[in-house]
Amino acid sequence: MQSVITLDDTLSSSLGAASVPVDQDAAVAQALAVRPELRAEQARGDAARVSKSAINSELLPRLGLEGDFGINGIALDKMYGTRQIAVGVSIPLLDGFRREGRAAEQDAVIQESQVRQHDLRQQIAADVAGALLDLHSAAAQEAIAAQQLALAVDELSQAEKRFKAGVAGNIEVIDAQSSMVKARDAVIDARYSAAAARVALARAAGAARTLH
């Protein structure tokens, strides 16, 4: 049984495609929602706010309740039950200003996280914009390369016809073949650039897991 080998185009237009909106604003919104570094920084800021809230709650009064039950007496037939209930309220006033220091530390973490989140949002938006720009440039490069290849194929066809008719030499055909090889290389380079741009866009938009 003879096996049949089928050639496949590994640089097709679907290579590196992912679930990314074509609109820049929508792509940026998606990236801001899923990029892991921004989500991690947001979690860091939230944790600092929770810690500060816990520190502030230490200033609240604390209510304590204690109870005790026992039996007292001088003889077994003369035992009496005793009960004791105590209610206490404690108000924390001073702890050597350690509480204030810990709260100030969390404030610094919160402010730092806010600055970091702002910078990350700008960086993510720039990443998406740059990837979309590269993708559009690659698409234009593909179109130009396809036109050049079509012209090279037509040039080679005309050169071969002239050679068969005896009105052109072999050098013209060789030159046309060389031009077609260069045009094909340009198409390959353009397709590679487009695939790389699609991958970069998927990463920028936080959709790298949907690559196919």
Secondary structure, DSSP 4 states (H G I P E B T S, - for coil): ---------TT-TTTT--S--SSHHHHHHHHHHH-HHHHHHHHHHHHHHHHHHHHHHTTS-EEEEEEEEEEEESSGGGEEEEEEEEEEEE----STTHHHHHHHHHHHHHHHHHHHHHHHHHHHHHHHHHHHHHHHHHHHHHHHHHHHHHHHHHHHHHHHHHHHHTSS-HHHHHHHHHHHHHHHHHHHHHHHHHHHHHHHHHHHTT-GGG--
